[in-house]
Amino acid sequence: MNVPLLDLKAQYAELRGEIEPILKEVCESQYFILGPRVLEFEAQIADYCGVGHGIGASSGTDAILVALMALEVGPGDAVITTPYTFFATAGCIARTGATPVFADIDPQTYNLSPVAVAELIENWSETYPNLTPKVLMPVHLYGQMADMDPLCALAEQHGLAVIEDACQAIGAEYPSAAGTRKAGAMGRAGAFSFFPSKNLGGFGDGGMVVVNDDAFADRLRYLRNHGANPKYYHGMIGGNFRLDALQAAVLSVKLQRLEQWHAGRRENAARYDRLFADSAVVTPEAVYADSGVLNAHIYNQYIVRVPDRDRVRIAMNEAGVGCEVYYPVPLHVQECFAYLGYREGDFPVSEKAARETLALPIYPELTDEMQEHVAKTLVDALGK
């Protein structure tokens, strides 16, 4: 049996009857850039996340970038974030001219550790005397939110703006002392990606910034459209970060199924947990599951830890089971960031995760039989 890591054709088969008519409507209108479809989808996402504004963007990467630009982050500024994430997190920081400064992760959640961030800030003047800390950017990796209450408290104490990289976590919830909060709603801004593999994925690239502040939302809208206000009058230097109407139309349809898909992924994760209960596989932990929040983890990825990971991955792929490594090289040892001066060993928890973790198929359309086959193939591979 072949089980792909992701099967978007199965999702599309279910939605074809709803998506194709709405795509035809957009084609008939010939309104492709921003416009009413985008405005409608922005309002839907803002309502879903419990924030005041959604500002559509051309990708999750551009959502992060435009949020940094709106905060006027630049040379001499530092943005504190994690070395264990997709490249775009730190790549956007570097593109503004600012410096990414890393702190290690929590070994259970793979998210930025508040303890590591506190220690970093405490020693800041000795370690980074020529940089001004300006932004704290936690990443809600794999579909589970970072521990935001202590991170936000640190940010407030030290005058840092918080940008949530929520690209993998739309709909994930956090049991804040102030009440349940959704990903993207706790910082100055939250960034989402609608890359096709996400829980809410489009027919190509797309993204969104969510904010509560009216003036900040307007600034983001201008910056995503070359800084123009009004058209052809440029008060700021922005970029072309606009969301297409075709993507907004598709995503509006899919948004109606998102909670159903989250539930399906949670069910599949629970089944995997049971299947691996007596094996050497270390399963992911939904650390907020006992707090009462519904979407404690939305399982954008189901990440396990296994010994001899690379050999196991090859064996799985040869057996027809899709699996992937997210992420094999932490950002602090990427070649393009050599100028930052980090070395292997600087962030041991991130480096250990990069050596041991493996993503398994988790999409809602998996059958029991498919999951049982994935689990058996992995356990068999470990026994070789």
C-alpha positions in Angstrom: 0.0 0.0 0.0 1.3 3.5 -0.9 0.4 6.3 1.5 1.6 9.7 0.5 2.6 12.3 3.0 -0.2 14.5 1.8 -3.0 13.9 -0.7 -4.7 17.1 -1.8 -6.6 15.3 -4.6 -8.7 13.6 -1.9 -9.6 16.9 -0.4 -10.4 18.4 -3.8 -12.6 15.5 -4.8 -14.9 16.4 -1.8 -14.9 20.2 -2.6 -15.0 20.2 -6.4 -18.7 21.0 -6.6 -18.3 24.1 -4.4 -15.0 25.4 -5.7 -15.4 25.2 -9.4 -18.5 27.4 -9.6 -16.9 30.1 -7.4 -13.7 30.0 -9.6 -15.9 30.5 -12.6 -17.5 33.5 -10.9 -14.1 35.1 -10.4 -13.1 34.4 -14.0 -16.3 36.0 -15.3 -15.8 39.0 -13.1 -12.2 39.4 -14.3 -11.4 41.0 -10.9 -8.2 39.1 -9.8 -6.2 41.5 -7.6 -7.7 42.3 -4.1 -11.3 43.3 -4.5 -14.6 42.1 -2.9 -13.5 38.4 -2.7 -10.4 39.4 -0.8 -12.3 41.8 1.5 -14.9 39.1 2.3 -12.2 36.5 3.1 -10.2 39.0 5.2 -13.3 39.7 7.3 -13.9 35.9 7.7 -10.4 35.3 8.9 -10.5 38.2 11.3 -13.8 36.9 12.8 -12.4 33.3 13.0 -9.3 34.5 14.9 -11.1 37.0 17.1 -9.2 40.1 15.9 -10.2 43.4 14.3 -8.6 43.1 10.9 -7.3 40.6 8.4 -4.9 41.9 5.7 -4.5 39.5 2.8 -0.9 38.9 1.5 0.7 37.1 -1.3 2.3 34.4 0.9 3.0 33.6 4.5 6.5 34.8 3.9 5.3 38.2 2.7 2.9 38.3 5.6 5.9 38.1 8.0 7.9 40.5 5.9 5.2 43.2 5.7 4.5 43.0 9.4 8.2 43.6 10.1 8.2 46.5 7.6 5.2 48.0 9.3 7.1 48.1 12.6 10.0 49.8 10.8 12.4 47.1 11.7 15.8 47.6 10.1 19.6 47.8 10.4 20.8 47.9 14.1 17.6 46.2 15.2 17.4 42.6 16.5 14.5 40.2 16.2 14.5 37.3 18.7 13.2 34.0 17.3 13.8 30.3 17.1 16.5 28.5 15.0 14.2 25.5 14.5 11.6 26.6 11.9 11.1 27.1 8.2 13.7 29.5 6.6 11.2 32.3 6.0 11.0 33.2 9.7 14.7 34.4 9.8 14.9 35.1 6.1 12.3 37.9 6.4 14.2 39.4 9.3 17.4 39.5 7.3 15.7 41.0 4.3 14.7 44.1 6.4 18.4 44.6 7.3 17.7 43.6 10.9 19.6 40.7 12.7 17.9 37.5 13.7 18.9 36.5 17.2 18.1 32.9 18.2 17.0 31.3 21.4 16.6 27.6 21.9 13.3 25.6 21.9 11.3 23.6 24.3 12.0 19.9 23.7 8.3 18.9 24.0 6.6 21.5 21.8 9.6 22.5 19.5 8.5 26.0 20.2 10.6 29.0 21.4 11.4 28.4 25.1 10.5 31.3 27.4 13.3 30.3 29.7 15.8 30.5 26.9 14.4 33.9 25.8 14.6 35.3 29.4 18.2 34.1 29.7 19.1 35.7 26.3 17.6 39.0 27.3 19.3 39.0 30.7 22.7 38.7 29.0 21.9 41.0 26.1 24.3 43.9 26.8 27.2 41.5 27.0 26.4 39.4 24.0 24.8 41.9 21.6 26.0 45.4 22.7 25.6 46.9 19.2 22.0 45.6 18.6 18.7 46.9 19.8 16.1 44.2 20.6 12.9 45.3 18.9 10.7 42.3 18.1 10.0 38.9 19.6 8.8 36.5 17.0 7.6 33.1 18.4 6.7 30.4 15.9 3.7 28.2 16.6 5.4 25.2 15.0 3.6 22.1 13.6 0.2 23.4 14.8 0.7 24.0 18.5 1.1 27.5 20.0 4.2 28.6 21.8 3.8 29.3 25.6 2.6 32.9 24.9 1.8 34.3 28.4 5.4 34.2 29.6 6.7 35.3 26.2 4.3 38.2 26.0 5.2 39.2 29.6 8.9 39.2 28.6 8.1 41.3 25.6 6.1 43.8 27.6 8.8 44.1 30.2 11.5 44.8 27.7 9.6 46.9 25.2 9.4 44.4 22.4 6.7 44.1 19.8 5.4 40.5 19.3 4.8 39.2 15.9 3.4 35.7 15.9 4.6 33.4 13.1 1.4 31.4 13.0 1.9 30.1 9.5 1.4 26.5 10.6 -1.2 27.1 13.2 -4.4 28.8 12.0 -7.1 27.9 14.5 -4.8 26.6 17.2 -5.7 27.8 20.7 -3.9 28.7 23.8 -5.2 28.7 27.4 -4.1 32.2 28.4 -4.7 33.6 31.9 -6.9 36.2 30.1 -9.0 33.4 28.5 -8.6 31.2 25.5 -6.8 32.9 22.6 -6.3 31.8 19.0 -3.0 31.8 17.1 -2.2 35.2 15.7 -4.4 37.1 18.2 -2.0 37.6 21.1 0.8 39.8 19.5 0.9 43.1 17.7 0.5 41.1 14.5 0.0 37.5 13.5 1.1 36.0 10.2 -0.6 33.1 8.4 0.4 31.0 5.3 -2.1 29.4 3.0 0.5 27.3 1.2 -1.4 24.3 -0.2 -0.1 21.9 2.4 -1.4 23.9 5.4 -4.6 22.9 7.2 -6.2 25.8 5.3 -4.4 25.7 2.0 -5.1 27.5 -1.3 -4.4 26.7 -4.9 -1.0 28.3 -4.7 0.7 30.9 -2.4 -1.3 33.1 -0.1 -1.1 34.7 3.3 -2.7 36.9 5.9 -1.7 39.3 8.6 -4.1 39.7 11.5 -4.1 42.7 13.9 -6.3 44.6 16.2 -5.0 48.1 15.8 -6.9 50.2 13.2 -4.0 52.4 12.2 -1.5 49.5 12.1 -4.0 47.7 9.8 -4.1 50.6 7.4 -0.3 50.8 7.4 -0.1 47.1 6.4 -2.7 47.6 3.6 -0.6 50.5 2.1 2.7 48.6 2.5 1.3 45.5 0.7 0.4 47.7 -2.2 3.7 49.5 -2.8 3.0 52.0 0.0 0.5 53.8 -2.1 -2.2 56.0 -0.6 -4.0 56.9 -2.7 -3.1 55.1 -5.9 0.1 56.4 -7.5 0.9 58.5 -4.4 3.6 56.7 -2.3 4.1 57.8 1.3 6.1 54.7 2.1 8.2 52.2 0.2 6.2 49.0 0.3 6.0 46.0 -1.9 3.7 43.9 -4.1 2.3 41.6 -1.4 -1.3 41.4 -2.5 -3.6 38.4 -2.2 -5.3 37.2 -5.4 -9.1 37.0 -5.6 -8.9 33.5 -6.9 -7.0 32.4 -3.8 -9.5 34.2 -1.5 -12.4 32.6 -3.2 -11.0 29.1 -2.8 -10.0 29.7 0.8 -13.4 31.1 1.7 -14.9 27.7 0.7 -12.3 25.8 2.5 -12.6 27.9 5.7 -16.1 26.4 6.2 -14.5 23.0 6.6 -11.5 24.0 8.7 -12.9 23.0 12.1 -14.0 19.6 10.7 -10.5 19.1 9.3 -8.9 20.1 12.6 -11.0 17.4 14.3 -10.0 14.8 11.7 -6.4 15.5 12.3 -6.8 15.3 16.1 -8.5 11.9 15.6 -5.8 10.7 13.4 -3.1 11.9 15.9 -4.9 10.0 18.7 -5.0 6.9 16.6 -1.3 7.1 15.9 -0.7 7.6 19.6 -2.4 4.4 20.3 -0.7 2.5 17.5 2.8 3.6 18.8 2.0 3.1 22.5 4.3 0.1 22.9 7.0 1.1 20.5 10.3 3.1 20.4 8.5 5.9 18.6 8.2 9.1 20.7 4.9 10.7 19.8 4.1 14.5 19.9 2.6 15.9 23.0 -0.4 18.3 22.9 0.7 20.2 26.1 -2.5 22.2 26.4 -4.9 19.3 25.8 -5.9 19.1 29.5 -6.6 22.8 29.8 -10.0 22.7 28.2 -9.2 24.4 24.8 -10.6 22.6 21.8 -7.7 23.0 19.3 -4.8 22.5 21.6 -3.0 21.1 18.6 -4.1 21.2 15.0 -1.4 18.9 13.7 -0.3 20.7 10.6 2.4 18.0 11.0 2.4 14.9 13.1 6.0 14.8 14.3 7.6 11.8 15.9 11.1 11.2 17.2 12.9 8.0 16.2 16.4 6.6 16.6 18.5 6.4 13.4 16.0 8.7 11.8 17.6 9.0 8.3 17.9 5.3 7.8 14.3 4.9 9.0 13.1 7.7 6.6 14.7 6.0 3.6 13.2 2.6 4.6 9.7 4.2 4.9 10.0 5.9 1.5 11.2 2.7 -0.1 8.1 1.0 1.3 5.8 3.5 -0.3 5.0 5.5 2.9 5.5 9.3 2.6 7.4 11.0 5.4 9.5 14.1 5.6 12.1 15.8 7.8 11.1 19.2 9.1 13.8 20.6 9.5 17.2 18.9 8.9 19.4 22.0 9.3 18.6 24.5 12.1 18.8 28.1 10.9 21.8 29.1 13.0 24.0 26.7 11.0 22.6 27.5 7.6 25.3 28.6 5.2 23.6 31.9 4.4 23.6 32.8 8.2 27.3 32.1 8.7 27.8 35.9 9.2 25.9 35.7 12.5 28.7 33.8 14.1 26.8 30.8 15.5 28.3 27.3 15.7 27.0 23.8 16.0 26.3 23.2 19.6 25.0 26.6 20.4 21.3 25.4 20.4 21.5 21.7 21.4 17.7 21.2 21.8 17.1 22.5 18.3 19.9 20.4 16.9 18.7 17.2 18.6 15.2 17.8 17.1 16.7 18.3 13.7 18.5 14.9 14.0 15.6 12.9 15.4 12.2 14.2 14.1 10.1 12.7 11.3 6.7 13.9 9.9 4.1 11.2 9.1 0.9 11.5 7.0 -1.8 13.1 9.1 -4.4 14.6 6.7 -8.1 14.1 7.5 -8.7 11.8 4.6 -6.5 9.0 5.9 -8.3 5.7 6.5 -7.8 3.5 9.6 -6.2 1.0 7.3 -3.7 3.6 5.9 -2.7 4.7 9.4 -2.2 1.1 10.5 0.0 0.5 7.5 2.0 3.7 8.3 2.5 2.6 11.9 3.5 -0.9 11.0 5.9 0.2 8.4 7.6 2.6 10.8 7.8 0.0 13.6 9.2 -2.5 11.2 11.8 0.0 10.0 12.9 0.6 13.5 13.4 -3.1 14.0 15.7 -3.6 11.1 
